[in-house]
């Protein structure tokens, strides 16, 4: 009689349990993490009203994890009004990835939903613990992640190059198309510099993150993003 290695058995059981817990349609609540993130962003403020808002989930901006999904919560408290978007726990291959939430202020005034400069500066203030009066920003040309290039031997052979181009054209087109939907800003302050890519998150303020392909620096060293 063949006996399964205990480690193999444990791994198989963990995978089966994970698949059961994170079946599509069984997305776990992230209410507690959304409240905690709101408190972290607002000096320990306790949320007074939390409403789940599935209608405000960003289209096409979901996580890449399998057996996973997103939750959105509208949160108010201490004079703040935010949208918390949460990636729920899920498996990436055989690795269980924890859930996480990010908060963005809900928009009320005119122009808020396209105020990319303020969104980028607010993100920089949090990431670098830099007072807002020391932070400046400026729009820059789109930052495009390095496109794939063929090996020299492939580039030298027209027939092989044709195959390589056909194989990679979707990836190249995807990288270029993604950059066109983003707004890029360079933000400086407190001896640091970061290039941010910002996207619309209506009805909340734009959401910004460090741009792929750009170099964030500290101590006044110049950034060197690849721009187009």
TORVO-615967 format. One record per residue: x, y, z of N, C-alpha, C in turn; residue in one letter. Coordinates in steps of 0.2 Angstrom, whole numbers, plus 5000, padded with zeros to 4 digits. Example, Ala and Ser with C-alpha at 12.3 -4.5 7.8 and 13.67 -1.06 7.14 Angstrom:
506649725039506249785039506649845039A
506449895035506849955036506450005039S
END
This chain:
500449945000500050005000500450065000X
500350114995500750174995500550225000X
500950255003500850305008501050375006X
500550425007500750495004501250525009X
501750555007502150595011501750645015X
501850655022501450705026501450775023X
502050795021502050865018501650875012X
501650825008501250825001500550825003X
500350785008499650785010499450845013X
499850875017499650945020499650995015X
500050995010500051045004499351035000X
499150974999498550954995497950974999X
497950965006497350985010497351065010X
497851095010497851175011497651195004X
497851164998497551194992496851184991X
496551124993495851104993495451154997X
495751165003495351215008495351285005X
495951305002495951374999495451374994X
495451324989494951324984494251334986X
494051294992493451294995493251364997X
493751395001493551455004493551514999X
493851514994493851564989493551554982X
493051514983492651494976492351564974X
492251574967491951634965491251634968X
491051694970490351704973490451704980X
490951674983491051664990491651714992X
491551774990492151824992492051844999X
492551845003492551855010492451935011X
492151945017492152025019492852045021X
492952115019493552145021493352205025X
492752205028492552265032493052285038X
493352235041493752245047494452285044X
494652255038495252285036495152355033X
494552365030494352435027494352485033X
494052465039494052505044494752525047X
495152475047495852485050496252525045X
496152525039496552565034496252635034X
495652645035495352715036495652745043X
495652705048495952735054496752745053X
497052705050497852725048497852785044X
497452795040497552855035497252925039X
496952915044496652975048496752975055X
497352955057497652965064497252935069X
497052875067496652835072495952845072X
495652885068494952895068494552835067X
494052825071493552765070493052785066X
492952735061492352755056491652745059X
491252795058490552795060490052765056X
490152765049489652735045490052705039X
489952635038490252605033489752565029X
489752585022489252555018489652515012X
489452445011489752415006489452434999X
489852454994489652484988489952444982X
489652384981489852344975489852384968X
489352434968489252474962489852524961X
490252524966490852574965491552534963X
491452474963492152434961492352464954X
493052474954493352494948493352444942X
492952464937492952414931493652394928X
493752334927494452314924495052324929X
494952334935495452354940495552304945X
495252244944495252194949495952154950X
496052114955496652084956496752024951X
497352004951497551944946497551884950X
497351884956497451814960496851774958X
496951704958496351664957495951654964X
495351634963494951624969494851684973X
494851744970494851804973494351854970X
494351914973493951964971494052034974X
493552074973493652144977493052164981X
493152204986492552234989492652304989X
492152344989492152424990491752444996X
491952495000491652515005491652595005X
491052625006491052695007491052715015X
491552745017491652755024491652835026X
491352845032491352915034491552915042X
491852965044492052975051492553035052X
492453065057492953125059493053175053X
492453185050492453235044492753215038X
492953145038493253115032492653075028X
492753065022492253035017492652995012X
492852935013493252895008492952835005X
493252815000493052754996493652704998X
493552645001494052595002493952534997X
494452524993494352464988494852414991X
494652354992494952294995495052234990X
495652214990495852154986495752094992X
495352054991495251994996495751944995X
495851905001496351855001496251804995X
496751774992496751734987497351694985X
497351644981497951604979498251634973X
498851644973499251654967499751594966X
499451544962499751474962499651444968X
500051414972499951384978500051424984X
500251494983500351534988499751574990X
499551574996498951614999499251685000X
498951734996499051804997498551845001X
498851885006498351915011497951965007X
497351985010496952045008497252105010X
497052165006497352225008496852275005X
496752335008496352395006496752455005X
496452495001496752565000496152615000X
496252665003495752715003495852774999X
495352804996495352864992494852914994X
494952974995494453024996493853024991X
493253024994492653034989492653104987X
492453114981492453184978491753224979X
491853284981491253324982491253394978X
491853424977491953484974492053474966X
491953534962492053524955492853514954X
492953474949493653454947493953404951X
493653384956494053334961494253264957X
493753244953493853174950494453174945X
494653234943495253244938495753284941X
495853284947496353324951496953274952X
497353264947497853214947498453234951X
498553304951499153334955499053324962X
498453344965498253334972498353264974X
498053214970498053144972498753114972X
499253134967499953114967500253144973X
500153204975500453244980500253204987X
499653194988499353164994499753094995X
499753054989500052994990500852994992X
501153044989501853054991501953074998X
501453125001501553145008501453085012X
501053035011500952975015501552925014X
501852915008502352875007503052895010X
503152965010503752985012503753025018X
503153025022503053065028503353135027X
503153175021503353235020502853285020X
502953345024502353395024502153415018X
501553425017501253445010501553515008X
501753555012501953625010502653615007X
502953555008503653545005503653504998X
503053494996502953444990502753484984X
503053474978502853504972502753444967X
502353454962502253404956502253444950X
502353404945502253424938502153364933X
501653374928501453324924502053314919X
502153244917502653224913502353184907X
502753164902502553124897502453054899X
502053014896501952944898502552904899X
502552864905503052824906502852754904X
503252724899503152664896503652614899X
503352554902503852504904504252474898X
504852454899505252434894504952374890X
504852394883504552344879505052284877X
504752224876505252174875505552184868X
506252154868506652164862506852094860X
506952074854507152014852507852004853X
508051934854508851924855509151934848X
509751954848510151974842510051924837X
510151854839510051804833509451804830X
508851814834508251814831508151874827X
508351934829508251994825508651994818X
509151954818509551944812509251894807X
508751864809508451814804507751834803X
507551854797506951884795506351834797X
506451774796505951724797505751714804X
506351714808506251704815505951774818X
506151824816505951894818505151894817X
504951874811504251874810503851834815X
504051774817503751734822503751774829X
504351804831504451834837503951894837X
503851934832503451994832502751964833X
502551914829501851894830501651864837X
502151834840502151814847502051864852X
502451924851502451974856502052034855X
501752034849501352104847500852114852X
500452064855499952074860500152114866X
500752084869501052114875501252184874X
501552194868501852264866501252314866X
500752294862500152334862499752344868X
499752294873499452304879499852354883X
500552354883500952404887500852474885X
500752484878500652544876499952574877X
499452534876498752554877498652574885X
498952534889498852544896499152614898X
499752634895500052704897499552754894X
499152744889498752804886498152814891X
497952774895497452784900497652814907X
498252824908498552844914498852924913X
498852954919499153024919499753014924X
500353044921500953034924501153104927X
501453104933501653164937502353144940X
502753194940503353184944503253234951X
503353204956503253234963503953234967X
504053294969504753304973504553334980X
504953314985504953344992505353304997X
505653345001506053315007506553275004X
506953294999507453264996507353194992X
506653184991506453124987506053144981X
506053094976505653114970505353044968X
504753044966504352984963503953004957X
503952964952503552974947502952924948X
502352954947501652924949501252914942X
500952854942500452844937499752854940X
499352894938498652904941498152884936X
497652854939497052834935496352854938X
495852864934495252884937494952834942X
494652854947494252814952493652834954X
493252864949492652904950492152854954X
491752874958491652944960492152974966X
492652934967493252954971493752994968X
494253024971494753054968495253004965X
495653034960496052984956496552944961X
496752884959497152844963497852844959X
498352854963499052854960499552804964X
499952774960500452734962501152744958X
501652724961502352734958502252694951X
502552734946502452714939502952654937X
502752604935503252544932503652574927X
504352564928504752584923505152654925X
504852684930505152744933505552734939X
506052774940506452764946506352814952X
506152794958505952834963506652844967X
506752904969507452914972507352954979X
507952954983507952994989508553034989X
508653074994509253114995509453154989X
508953174985509053224979509353194973X
509353124973509653094967509153104961X
509353124955508853134950508553064948X
507853064947507553004944507653004936X
507552944934507752934927507252884923X
506552914923506052874920506152874912X
505852814910505852814902505152844900X
505252894896504652934894504552934887X
503852934885503752944878503353004876X
END
